Amino acid sequence: MSALMDNEFANDALILIAHGSTINTQSSAPTRALVEAIRGRSIFSEVACAFKLEEPKIEEVPSLVNSQRVFAVPVSISEGQFTEEIVPLHLGLRNESESEYSRKGKIKGKELIYCKPVGTHSSMTSVILSKAADIVREYPFPNMPRSEETTLIIAGHGTQQSANSRKAIEDQVELARARNDYFEVLPAFMEETPLISECLEVARSRYVIIVPFFISDGLHTIEDIPVLLGEPANRVRARIESNQPTWRNPTERKGKLVWYTKAIGNEPNLPEVVLDRVREAAQ
């Protein structure tokens, strides 16, 4: 990743932008933690966050800080509808009728620079593979499977509203395949084919590791996907209510021994990814 020059952004503000949730406030926790981690490094004059569904809101970004130059980084997985349509609209960088827009603009007297999302950064493949390796190392029962006899499934949301949402997952699948670490690497989606609910039948190995390519451990990762993988919904809800993991590693389902990781939002290198996105946009 790019090295940051001393004081290069000392007069600038950084705003991390995420979706947020009205149902599960923990979904914004990784973004808020990321703000604190970057703020503690004293690289920017100001560091804050904004959300679509939580406070402060995305449209408030120019008034959240005093700095004249503001970098906005979407803490999201893909260049999908949220990142490329909703956020620029709320930031004031595009109109609803526009399909093209500039990632730089003068908004309410501030120079606003809209960066690429963290999820499309080149380091994400290593993050996914690290998640997969760590989960079987942490839960090796009955024996830690060798990667060459294991299927890796990268799971995402998928949506008919934006092809780019799917593309982020498929790109990571191709990049992970190129490493030749696993017996096979497959994509799976909540709302598109190939479906997560059918991925265990598709996998050709006895051992399966599933990495949810989401930023936060929100309702999709802790509730929806375990149910799609075959966990009874009432059992998942009971585990949530008692603050237990909703997937026991490994769990046998459909003749496969399945490990399921957490989302990627707590990865220690995410501050570096954010800083790299800022540096790219500043050039």
Buried (B, 14 or more C-beta within 10 A) or exposed (E): EEEBEEEBBEEBBBBBBBBBBEEBEEBBBBBBBBBEBBBEEEBBBBBBBBBBBBEBBBBBBBEBBEBEBBBBBBBBBBBBBBBBBBBBBBBBBBEEEEEEBEBEBEBEEBBBBBBBBBBBBEBBBBBBBBBBBEBBEEEEEEEBBEBEEBBBBBBBBBBEEBBBBBBBBBBBBEBBBEEEBBBBBBBBBBBBEBBBBEBBEBBEBBBBBBBBBBBBBBBBBBBBBBBBBBBEEEEBEEBBEEEEEBBBBBBEBEEBBBBBBBBBBBBEBBBBBBBBBBBEBBE
